[in-house]
């Protein structure tokens, strides 16, 4: 099994992003709160 570290990190990152996206369906209030915090920190 010859898998590079970069590919392994890419798979882990993609899995984490998908997990966050799918978990947003189960906690919409938390998603709204995080989005509002990001908007506040970016200054938009």
Long-range contacts (C-beta under 8 A, 24 or more apart in sequence): none
